[in-house]
Amino acid sequence: MSMEDVTRTYEGSAKVGRIMKSFATITLKPEDFSSPVSFQMAISRIYESMLRMMESGGPQHTYMAEVRFTDDLGNTVVFAVDLGPNLPPFSSEKVKARIVVQLYEED
């Protein structure tokens, strides 16, 4: 670590849950809800994804954490962390999160 490195630590929260891994590629955007036709197209995409998943051997599950924290400008930042196929050793689905950001130049 050089003298020019900058490190910031943020405190946030995370929600842990199980998802079907093949559904992780399915996304709904605000424009999918802009009209009945757009919504129908989104449902069709989801249905096609489900059919492909069933053809490829069925769903595979993984545990994910949806991590949230507030950045230095007051914006809420949300991202996902894949925790793997086994249940994490937490007693609750809501846990604390510590986010470390390190900025550095490559040599």
C-alpha positions, 0 to 999 in steps of 0.5 A: 500500500502506497502513501497515496492510497485512500480508504473509506469505511461505511456502515450499512445493512444487508438483507440475506435471502435465498434466490434461484440463481438462474433468475438473477439474470431477469431484471424488471426496469421502470419502463416495463411498467409504463404500459400494459404492452410493456408489462406483457413483454416483461412477463413474456421474458420472465416466462421464457427464462423459466422455460430455459431454466427447466430445460437445463435441469431445473433451478439452482439456489444460492444465498444472496445479501442485498447490501445498502449503505449511504455514500458521502453525497447522501445517495443510497447505494445498493449491491448484491453479494453471492454468499453461496449455496449454503445457509449463512450462519446468521440468526436473522435475515437482516444483518449489519454490513461494513463496506471498505472502499480502497482507491489506489493506483496500479504500478 
